[in-house]
Amino acid sequence: MKSHKNLYEQIVSIDNLIRAWRRARKGKTQKDYVIEFEFDTIGNLFQLQKELQNQTYCPKPLKTFILRDPKTRKISKSNFRDRIIHHAIVRIIESIFDKTFIYDSCANRKGKGNLFALDRLKKFMSKISGNGKLIRNKFNDTNFVYGYCLKADIKHYFQEVDHNILISRIKRKIKDEKAIWLIKQILNNISERDGDKLLINKGMPLGNLTSQFFANIYLNKLDSFVKHTLKAKCYIRYVDDFILLHNSKSQLETWKKKIDKFLKAELKLELHPDKSKIIPLAKGIDFVGFRNFYYFKLLRQRNIRQMLSRIKKSNDREELEESFQGWQAYAKWANSFRLTNKIKKHINI
């Protein structure tokens, strides 16, 4: 296995920090914290470099807020200078790990994403169902196709990531102790608590670029287990949500038990008992923002309710139109022509 040394010098080079700053500021140039940093961009970047070279760098405390959409999530926001460091790290080490990931690990990777995951799901649904072979049903419903899906979710994934396991996975590829030190600085900048007890060596803040990247490194072992040990052919993972398709329900039940056992033993994780279910393809698969059937896709009901709620609450015409345009760009990937036109008429666009 090829390992990499002398990465730290690349991470802390002023050229890399400038490129990282450009990525971190993208789409945020009007934010107060970006404007403040850019009063003296070069000075601040050289100060960051000095702290990194002397290994005196310490991330600033996270700002945490609760997001309800409607699922309640705690988002932790890093200081802008720390986000530059996140980009600096990922810019250098991303290519080292990305080539080890399976093809169907879809989140936070170049050339992948939601639409890629949906395309792969469509291909696998076709394969499992025999190109849409129908099940006879009393409803005469032409969407009752053969096949089943294990729709799985890892319980409290970002809160439960074990730092020691993650670092051991990273060290398999990176032999630079200074780079490992910097990664530990980022990982340890977390304020997760269990009652009054601070959780040590555990968890990653939801919202950091590095957390998204490390999530793929951590679960790459699961991907390898599913693909090479279980030899499942139709498997897709998007962060901590993953699906397996098969034409045998009993096979999926067996795999589910083996995956849960593997997660507990190897990664100190477990499947969410309520959100990990085996579903007939005919009922539709809720995945990456859509309810996916063989012949069509629907928007999630909560997504529609959110848009209607924004329409009801908004008094700013320009803001409403901007919000609708963003929603429409997302909705167009589903079979939503009539719904979109109905909302257009409602707000007179």
Order of alpha helices (4+ residues) and beta strands (2+ residues): alpha-alpha-alpha-alpha-beta-beta-alpha-alpha-beta-alpha-alpha-alpha-beta-beta-alpha-beta-beta-alpha-beta-beta-beta-beta-alpha-alpha-alpha
